[in-house]
Amino acid sequence: MRRVPAGAAGFIARRAARFFRGAKPVPLGGLIRDARRSGGFSWSPATGRPPARGYMVATTGRTAQFPESILDDPDVAARAIDKYLRDNRDVFENRKNIYLGCWIEDGKMWLEPSMNLPRKRGAIKLARETDQIAIYDVRTRDYIQTGGDGGFLET
């Protein structure tokens, strides 16, 4: 098991604590520009960074959508993202493998928690179990179809 450098865990914990009190540890404007340019982003409230590797699998039950036009006003979009994170604090807090996922599709900006898994096989298995349409390969920036309908299974 890799050791965290001395002081790093405390720094990350303080940063996350500040974020969840409403402060913005990273400029949300940068995330919004990324969403406009590339069609979305993944970002960790726990570390303040995007994923470096692995496969992203969306989680169900916490999806929010906004009109894509919200991105025309970065301040309004930043407030919406900040509110979404505060409202869903329990999902993100102290979980390094849970990221805020954002994508632009069908004239909407979608937000939901996404889990980062290190292995493709495990990510595909989880996606199929939760009826996800696809997973995202962080390294190649490709989507891998998993045959689901988007995680809206009725139980």
N, CA, C and O of each residue as an XYZ file, in Angstrom:
620
protein
N       0.838     -1.177      0.000
C       0.000      0.000      0.000
C       0.883      1.241      0.000
O       1.806      1.354      0.808
N       0.601      2.163     -0.900
C       1.397      3.377     -1.004
C       1.076      4.320      0.141
O      -0.090      4.514      0.485
N       2.096      4.896      0.722
C       1.892      5.824      1.826
C       1.628      7.220      1.294
O       2.198      7.639      0.286
N       0.757      7.926      1.987
C       0.481      9.321      1.654
C       1.584     10.157      2.280
O       1.903      9.955      3.451
N       2.181     11.092      1.542
C       3.223     11.933      2.118
C       2.731     12.644      3.375
O       1.561     13.014      3.473
N       3.634     12.829      4.330
C       3.277     13.478      5.586
C       2.589     14.807      5.318
O       3.070     15.621      4.529
N       1.473     15.017      5.974
C       0.746     16.265      5.839
C      -0.241     16.296      4.689
O      -1.142     17.134      4.681
N      -0.098     15.404      3.715
C      -0.976     15.450      2.538
C      -2.410     15.101      2.896
O      -3.341     15.744      2.412
N      -2.599     14.095      3.734
C      -3.961     13.696      4.090
C      -4.685     14.836      4.794
O      -5.859     15.092      4.527
N      -3.986     15.516      5.689
C      -4.587     16.657      6.375
C      -4.926     17.772      5.420
O      -5.973     18.406      5.548
N      -4.045     18.023      4.452
C      -4.292     19.069      3.461
C      -5.545     18.749      2.656
O      -6.402     19.611      2.462
N      -5.648     17.510      2.191
C      -6.808     17.107      1.397
C      -8.080     17.210      2.236
O      -9.103     17.697      1.755
N      -8.022     16.759      3.477
C      -9.201     16.825      4.341
C      -9.631     18.272      4.576
O     -10.823     18.575      4.538
N      -8.672     19.166      4.818
C      -9.014     20.583      5.029
C      -9.606     21.178      3.765
O     -10.560     21.953      3.832
N      -9.049     20.824      2.607
C      -9.543     21.341      1.332
C     -10.975     20.876      1.094
O     -11.831     21.671      0.706
N     -11.238     19.595      1.326
C     -12.592     19.065      1.134
C     -13.557     19.696      2.130
O     -14.689     20.019      1.771
N     -13.125     19.873      3.369
C     -13.988     20.492      4.380
C     -14.346     21.914      3.973
O     -15.499     22.322      4.112
N     -13.369     22.679      3.470
C     -13.656     24.040      3.005
C     -14.640     24.007      1.853
O     -15.554     24.828      1.788
N     -14.456     23.059      0.941
C     -15.348     22.977     -0.216
C     -16.780     22.759      0.241
O     -17.692     23.430     -0.241
N     -16.986     21.842      1.155
C     -18.339     21.508      1.557
C     -18.956     22.527      2.496
O     -20.131     22.399      2.839
N     -18.216     23.522      2.919
C     -18.810     24.656      3.627
C     -19.208     25.731      2.633
O     -19.681     26.792      3.039
N     -19.029     25.484      1.338
C     -19.467     26.420      0.318
C     -18.326     27.109     -0.399
O     -18.557     27.761     -1.417
N     -17.094     26.988      0.097
C     -15.955     27.589     -0.590
C     -15.662     26.775     -1.843
O     -16.053     25.612     -1.941
N     -14.989     27.375     -2.778
C     -14.646     26.691     -4.022
C     -13.134     26.460     -4.062
O     -12.384     27.399     -4.327
N     -12.669     25.232     -3.804
C     -11.235     24.977     -3.789
C     -10.599     25.017     -5.165
O      -9.388     25.205     -5.282
N     -11.392     24.846     -6.199
C     -10.895     25.000     -7.565
C     -11.863     25.918     -8.277
O     -13.047     25.946     -7.941
N     -11.384     26.672     -9.253
C     -12.305     27.548     -9.969
C     -13.286     26.738    -10.813
O     -12.893     26.067    -11.767
N     -14.552     26.809    -10.454
C     -15.559     26.083    -11.219
C     -15.645     26.603    -12.643
O     -16.098     25.889    -13.538
N     -15.216     27.842    -12.862
C     -15.207     28.399    -14.214
C     -14.371     27.553    -15.162
O     -14.730     27.392    -16.329
N     -13.254     27.008    -14.671
C     -12.413     26.137    -15.495
C     -13.137     24.864    -15.882
O     -13.017     24.399    -17.015
N     -13.890     24.295    -14.947
C     -14.664     23.096    -15.259
C     -15.742     23.403    -16.295
O     -16.009     22.599    -17.188
N     -16.345     24.561    -16.163
C     -17.398     24.952    -17.096
C     -16.828     25.139    -18.500
O     -17.444     24.721    -19.481
N     -15.661     25.761    -18.601
C     -15.016     25.895    -19.915
C     -14.697     24.525    -20.498
O     -14.872     24.302    -21.696
N     -14.222     23.594    -19.645
C     -13.940     22.231    -20.103
C     -15.204     21.565    -20.642
O     -15.166     20.893    -21.672
N     -16.322     21.755    -19.942
C     -17.573     21.149    -20.376
C     -17.965     21.684    -21.747
O     -18.396     20.921    -22.612
N     -17.821     22.972    -21.946
C     -18.164     23.586    -23.237
C     -17.257     23.071    -24.346
O     -17.719     22.755    -25.443
N     -15.961     22.990    -24.051
C     -14.967     22.624    -25.069
C     -15.024     21.142    -25.429
O     -14.982     20.785    -26.606
N     -15.120     20.284    -24.421
C     -14.986     18.851    -24.692
C     -16.266     18.048    -24.494
O     -16.283     16.840    -24.731
N     -17.325     18.699    -24.066
C     -18.577     17.982    -23.882
C     -18.788     17.433    -22.493
O     -19.774     16.737    -22.250
N     -17.883     17.730    -21.568
C     -18.065     17.280    -20.194
C     -16.778     17.281    -19.405
O     -15.731     17.706    -19.893
N     -16.867     16.799    -18.177
C     -15.690     16.682    -17.313
C     -15.984     15.698    -16.190
O     -17.140     15.374    -15.916
N     -14.934     15.235    -15.553
C     -15.008     14.493    -14.300
C     -14.053     15.185    -13.350
O     -12.942     15.550    -13.733
N     -14.485     15.368    -12.104
C     -13.680     16.110    -11.126
C     -13.989     15.596     -9.734
O     -15.148     15.346     -9.401
N     -12.955     15.438     -8.917
C     -13.110     14.921     -7.565
C     -13.193     16.046     -6.541
O     -12.237     16.808     -6.391
N     -14.312     16.169     -5.833
C     -14.378     17.141     -4.740
C     -13.408     16.802     -3.606
O     -12.983     17.695     -2.874
N     -13.056     15.529     -3.455
C     -12.150     15.127     -2.380
C     -10.710     15.543     -2.648
O      -9.984     15.894     -1.718
N     -10.285     15.508     -3.920
C      -8.894     15.820     -4.245
C      -8.741     17.098     -5.050
O      -7.650     17.664     -5.116
N      -9.821     17.555     -5.660
C      -9.755     18.744     -6.508
C      -9.150     18.482     -7.871
O      -8.722     19.412     -8.555
N      -9.113     17.219     -8.270
C      -8.466     16.851     -9.542
C      -9.360     15.958    -10.391
O     -10.268     15.305     -9.878
N      -9.097     15.935    -11.695
C      -9.792     14.962    -12.549
C      -9.144     13.591    -12.372
O      -8.037     13.499    -11.842
N      -9.814     12.534    -12.804
C      -9.202     11.206    -12.715
C      -8.012     11.103    -13.664
O      -8.017     11.703    -14.739
N      -7.006     10.353    -13.270
C      -5.804     10.187    -14.087
C      -5.862      8.911    -14.927
O      -5.218      8.822    -15.972
N      -6.624      7.941    -14.473
C      -6.697      6.644    -15.168
C      -7.957      5.934    -14.714
O      -8.686      6.423    -13.850
N      -8.202      4.793    -15.298
C      -9.345      3.984    -14.892
C     -10.544      4.201    -15.787
O     -10.443      4.739    -16.890
N     -11.681      3.766    -15.277
C     -12.925      3.778    -16.032
C     -14.012      4.406    -15.172
O     -14.156      4.077    -13.995
N     -14.765      5.301    -15.765
C     -15.816      6.007    -15.045
C     -17.154      5.309    -15.291
O     -17.527      5.011    -16.426
N     -17.871      5.055    -14.170
C     -19.195      4.452    -14.225
C     -20.140      5.367    -13.461
O     -19.942      5.625    -12.273
N     -21.156      5.851    -14.139
C     -22.130      6.726    -13.501
C     -22.899      5.964    -12.435
O     -23.158      4.769    -12.576
N     -23.262      6.667    -11.367
C     -24.111      6.081    -10.333
C     -25.531      6.612    -10.539
O     -25.730      7.660    -11.154
N     -26.483      5.898    -10.034
C     -27.876      6.280    -10.255
C     -28.466      6.941     -9.023
O     -27.933      6.829     -7.919
N     -29.568      7.626     -9.233
C     -30.320      8.190     -8.128
C     -29.991      9.620     -7.758
O     -30.700     10.208     -6.942
N     -28.954     10.201     -8.319
C     -28.560     11.572     -7.978
C     -28.338     12.426     -9.223
O     -27.609     13.416     -9.170
N     -28.947     12.060    -10.320
C     -28.754     12.781    -11.568
C     -29.538     14.084    -11.561
O     -30.703     14.119    -11.166
N     -28.886     15.149    -12.000
C     -29.540     16.454    -12.159
C     -29.315     16.918    -13.581
O     -28.291     16.612    -14.191
N     -30.277     17.657    -14.105
C     -30.116     18.199    -15.446
C     -30.496     19.667    -15.451
O     -31.361     20.116    -14.699
N     -29.824     20.396    -16.319
C     -30.034     21.825    -16.492
C     -30.054     22.098    -17.990
O     -29.492     21.319    -18.760
N     -30.683     23.179    -18.420
C     -30.592     23.512    -19.843
C     -29.142     23.840    -20.194
O     -28.433     24.471    -19.409
N     -28.709     23.413    -21.369
C     -27.331     23.676    -21.793
C     -27.008     25.162    -21.758
O     -25.850     25.537    -21.575
N     -27.996     26.000    -21.929
C     -27.779     27.449    -21.923
C     -27.231     27.959    -20.595
O     -26.733     29.083    -20.531
N     -27.311     27.158    -19.537
C     -26.742     27.572    -18.255
C     -25.235     27.827    -18.397
O     -24.659     28.610    -17.641
N     -24.608     27.163    -19.363
C     -23.175     27.330    -19.577
C     -22.836     28.687    -20.194
O     -21.674     29.093    -20.201
N     -23.847     29.388    -20.711
C     -23.608     30.719    -21.280
C     -23.250     31.741    -20.206
O     -22.622     32.760    -20.496
N     -23.647     31.469    -18.976
C     -23.313     32.348    -17.851
C     -22.517     31.539    -16.839
O     -23.102     30.837    -16.014
N     -21.173     31.628    -16.890
C     -20.342     30.808    -16.003
C     -20.652     30.982    -14.523
O     -20.499     30.034    -13.751
N     -21.082     32.167    -14.109
C     -21.410     32.371    -12.699
C     -22.647     31.573    -12.298
O     -22.675     30.959    -11.231
N     -23.659     31.580    -13.147
C     -24.879     30.821    -12.868
C     -24.567     29.323    -12.872
O     -25.032     28.590    -11.999
N     -23.793     28.873    -13.840
C     -23.419     27.456    -13.912
C     -22.600     27.053    -12.692
O     -22.816     25.977    -12.135
N     -21.664     27.901    -12.268
C     -20.839     27.595    -11.093
C     -21.711     27.483     -9.846
O     -21.504     26.589     -9.025
N     -22.677     28.374     -9.700
C     -23.569     28.303     -8.533
C     -24.401     27.019     -8.572
O     -24.623     26.394     -7.535
N     -24.861     26.623     -9.758
C     -25.648     25.394     -9.878
C     -24.804     24.164     -9.516
O     -25.277     23.268     -8.817
N     -23.568     24.125     -9.988
C     -22.680     22.999     -9.668
C     -22.356     22.989     -8.185
O     -22.381     21.935     -7.549
N     -22.051     24.155     -7.631
C     -21.742     24.264     -6.202
C     -22.937     23.780     -5.368
O     -22.753     23.033     -4.407
N     -24.141     24.194     -5.722
C     -25.344     23.771     -4.993
C     -25.540     22.260     -5.132
O     -25.874     21.581     -4.161
N     -25.333     21.741     -6.336
C     -25.472     20.297     -6.547
C     -24.519     19.537     -5.617
O     -24.912     18.552     -4.991
N     -23.278     19.994     -5.533
C     -22.298     19.324     -4.676
C     -22.683     19.409     -3.206
O     -22.551     18.427     -2.475
N     -23.152     20.555     -2.769
C     -23.577     20.679     -1.363
C     -24.787     19.796     -1.087
O     -24.848     19.141     -0.047
N     -25.755     19.770     -2.009
C     -26.951     18.955     -1.821
C     -26.642     17.460     -1.813
O     -27.387     16.671     -1.230
N     -25.559     17.077     -2.449
C     -25.178     15.663     -2.538
C     -23.878     15.378     -1.794
O     -23.145     14.449     -2.132
N     -23.613     16.168     -0.807
C     -22.377     16.055     -0.034
C     -22.131     14.636      0.466
O     -20.995     14.163      0.445
N     -23.176     13.954      0.913
C     -23.020     12.619      1.472
C     -22.445     11.626      0.467
O     -21.791     10.660      0.862
N     -22.678     11.846     -0.812
C     -22.168     10.943     -1.839
C     -20.673     11.158     -2.075
O     -19.927     10.200     -2.280
N     -20.237     12.430     -2.045
C     -18.876     12.774     -2.428
C     -17.881     12.818     -1.267
O     -16.701     12.520     -1.452
N     -18.337     13.177     -0.106
C     -17.432     13.446      1.006
C     -16.629     12.217      1.413
O     -17.182     11.142      1.645
N     -15.314     12.399      1.494
C     -14.371     11.368      1.933
C     -14.358     10.125      1.047
O     -14.035      9.034      1.517
N     -14.700     10.276     -0.213
C     -14.697      9.144     -1.143
C     -13.877      9.533     -2.363
O     -14.380     10.173     -3.287
N     -12.613      9.140     -2.357
C     -11.699      9.536     -3.427
C     -12.051      8.937     -4.781
O     -11.625      9.467     -5.808
N     -12.816      7.849     -4.816
C     -13.132      7.236     -6.099
C     -14.469      7.717     -6.676
O     -14.909      7.219     -7.713
N     -15.113      8.676     -6.016
C     -16.360      9.244     -6.525
C     -16.074     10.638     -7.069
O     -15.530     11.493     -6.369
N     -16.445     10.851     -8.308
C     -16.184     12.106     -9.011
C     -17.508     12.750     -9.404
O     -18.530     12.077     -9.540
N     -17.468     14.052     -9.579
C     -18.586     14.738    -10.183
C     -18.455     14.564    -11.681
O     -17.469     14.992    -12.280
N     -19.445     13.939    -12.284
C     -19.449     13.769    -13.725
C     -20.403     14.771    -14.353
O     -21.519     14.965    -13.870
N     -19.965     15.402    -15.421
C     -20.789     16.357    -16.151
C     -20.663     16.028    -17.628
O     -19.571     15.746    -18.121
N     -21.789     16.067    -18.332
C     -21.727     15.928    -19.781
C     -22.851     16.732    -20.400
O     -23.878     17.003    -19.778
N     -22.619     17.102    -21.643
C     -23.572     17.891    -22.405
C     -24.175     16.975    -23.477
O     -23.452     16.384    -24.279
N     -25.498     16.867    -23.478
C     -26.168     16.011    -24.454
C     -27.632     16.432    -24.574
O     -28.269     16.783    -23.581
N     -28.147     16.393    -25.776
C     -29.559     16.693    -26.041
C     -29.985     18.061    -25.505
O     -31.101     18.217    -25.009
N     -29.086     19.056    -25.608
C     -29.425     20.399    -25.169
C     -29.468     20.576    -23.669
O     -30.031     21.549    -23.168
N     -28.872     19.632    -22.946
C     -28.881     19.692    -21.485
C     -27.477     19.483    -20.922
O     -26.629     18.833    -21.534
N     -27.260     20.050    -19.743
C     -26.063     19.764    -18.961
C     -26.505     18.802    -17.857
O     -27.398     19.107    -17.066
N     -25.868     17.652    -17.822
C     -26.187     16.612    -16.852
C     -25.097     16.542    -15.808
O     -23.916     16.651    -16.139
N     -25.472     16.362    -14.544
C     -24.532     16.162    -13.446
C     -24.921     14.891    -12.706
O     -26.100     14.635    -12.460
N     -23.919     14.103    -12.356
C     -24.163     12.958    -11.484
C     -22.843     12.429    -10.953
O     -21.791     12.634    -11.558
N     -22.905     11.744     -9.815
C     -21.685     11.120     -9.295
C     -21.248      9.986    -10.215
O     -22.082      9.258    -10.753
N     -19.958      9.843    -10.389
C     -19.398      8.751    -11.176
C     -18.291      8.087    -10.375
O     -17.478      8.756     -9.737
N     -18.274      6.775    -10.419
C     -17.257      6.014     -9.697
C     -16.108      5.703    -10.643
O     -16.325      5.313    -11.790
N     -14.886      5.878    -10.153
C     -13.697      5.550    -10.930
C     -13.209      4.173    -10.491
O     -12.853      3.963     -9.332
N     -13.201      3.244    -11.439
C     -12.733      1.889    -11.162
C     -11.460      1.626    -11.956
O     -11.340      2.074    -13.097
N     -10.507      0.905    -11.366
C      -9.223      0.717    -12.042
C      -9.246     -0.289    -13.192
O      -8.418     -0.212    -14.100
N     -10.186     -1.230    -13.157
C     -10.184     -2.300    -14.150
C     -11.420     -2.247    -15.053
O     -12.545     -2.037    -14.599
N     -11.169     -2.445    -16.334
C     -12.235     -2.393    -17.337
C     -13.315     -3.436    -17.055
O     -14.506     -3.129    -17.103
N     -12.906     -4.646    -16.766
C     -13.864     -5.726    -16.529
C     -14.797     -5.390    -15.365
O     -16.007     -5.598    -15.462
N     -14.248     -4.877    -14.276
C     -15.067     -4.499    -13.118
C     -15.998     -3.342    -13.437
O     -17.139     -3.315    -12.976
N     -15.518     -2.389    -14.222
C     -16.347     -1.243    -14.602
C     -17.511     -1.690    -15.487
O     -18.642     -1.241    -15.299
N     -17.242     -2.558    -16.439
C     -18.304     -3.055    -17.316
C     -19.327     -3.853    -16.509
O     -20.532     -3.720    -16.722
N     -18.846     -4.675    -15.590
C     -19.755     -5.476    -14.755
C     -20.679     -4.571    -13.951
O     -21.890     -4.791    -13.924
N     -20.121     -3.552    -13.295
C     -20.926     -2.626    -12.508
C     -21.909     -1.870    -13.402
O     -23.071     -1.690    -13.038
N     -21.447     -1.432    -14.558
C     -22.323     -0.698    -15.483
C     -23.491     -1.563    -15.932
O     -24.617     -1.075    -16.026
N     -23.247     -2.812    -16.204
C     -24.334     -3.703    -16.623
C     -25.303     -3.965    -15.469
O     -26.514     -4.040    -15.675
N     -24.768     -4.104    -14.260
C     -25.622     -4.324    -13.088
C     -26.513     -3.123    -12.796
O     -27.603     -3.274    -12.245
N     -26.050     -1.931    -13.165
C     -26.808     -0.708    -12.886
C     -27.443     -0.124    -14.143
O     -27.890      1.023    -14.137
N     -27.486     -0.903    -15.213
C     -28.179     -0.551    -16.459
C     -27.618      0.712    -17.126
O     -28.377      1.503    -17.686
N     -26.312      0.902    -17.069
C     -25.689      2.071    -17.691
C     -25.499      1.855    -19.190
O     -25.276      0.734    -19.647
N     -25.590      2.942    -19.938
C     -25.425      2.890    -21.387
C     -23.977      2.614    -21.763
O     -23.703      1.849    -22.688
N     -23.048      3.244    -21.039
C     -21.629      3.136    -21.375
C     -20.783      3.485    -20.164
O     -21.270      4.036    -19.177
N     -19.509      3.151    -20.264
C     -18.501      3.617    -19.310
C     -17.519      4.482    -20.093
O     -17.510      4.465    -21.324
N     -16.704      5.227    -19.380
C     -15.747      6.137    -20.015
C     -14.335      5.713    -19.641
O     -14.013      5.576    -18.461
N     -13.496      5.506    -20.646
C     -12.088      5.159    -20.448
C     -11.302      6.466    -20.321
O     -11.177      7.213    -21.291
N     -10.780      6.738    -19.137
C     -10.102      8.001    -18.872
C      -8.867      8.168    -19.753
O      -8.615      9.257    -20.268
N      -8.102      7.104    -19.927
C      -6.853      7.196    -20.688
C      -7.101      7.465    -22.171
O      -6.480      8.355    -22.753
N      -7.999      6.706    -22.781
C      -8.219      6.839    -24.221
C      -9.287      7.875    -24.568
O      -9.408      8.291    -25.720
N     -10.051      8.284    -23.571
C     -11.163      9.236    -23.746
C     -12.251      8.683    -24.654
O     -12.913      9.429    -25.376
N     -12.429      7.369    -24.610
C     -13.450      6.703    -25.399
C     -14.566      6.186    -24.500
O     -14.352      5.872    -23.329
N     -15.753      6.106    -25.074
C     -16.875      5.473    -24.401
C     -16.935      4.017    -24.820
O     -16.707      3.683    -25.982
N     -17.240      3.164    -23.874
C     -17.390      1.731    -24.126
C     -18.844      1.391    -23.839
O     -19.290      1.468    -22.694
N     -19.575      1.017    -24.867
C     -20.998      0.717    -24.714
C     -21.191     -0.528    -23.851
O     -20.462     -1.510    -23.988
N     -22.186     -0.474    -22.958
C     -22.442     -1.613    -22.061
C     -23.858     -2.157    -22.207
O     -24.237     -3.089    -21.498
N     -24.643     -1.587    -23.117
C     -25.929     -2.165    -23.457
C     -27.098     -1.787    -22.579
O     -28.182     -2.349    -22.738
N     -26.923     -0.856    -21.658
C     -28.032     -0.484    -20.772
C     -28.867      0.644    -21.322
O     -28.662      1.120    -22.439
N     -29.828      1.065    -20.493
C     -30.735      2.153    -20.851
C     -30.472      3.437    -20.064
O     -31.219      4.404    -20.213
N     -29.455      3.470    -19.252
C     -29.125      4.696    -18.550
C     -29.319      4.653    -17.049
O     -29.286      5.696    -16.395
N     -29.518      3.490    -16.498
C     -29.579      3.392    -15.052
C     -30.904      3.740    -14.444
O     -30.976      3.995    -13.242
N     -31.950      3.761    -15.223
C     -33.243      4.118    -14.681
C     -34.130      2.880    -14.530
O     -35.314      2.900    -14.867
N     -33.536      1.813    -14.022
C     -34.287      0.578    -13.821
C     -35.331      0.773    -12.725
O     -35.070      1.436    -11.721
N     -36.486      0.206    -12.917
C     -37.503      0.214    -11.864
C     -37.331     -1.045    -11.049
O     -37.146     -2.135    -11.590
N     -37.392     -0.882     -9.740
C     -37.244     -2.063     -8.860
C     -38.518     -2.367     -8.132
O     -38.573     -3.320     -7.355
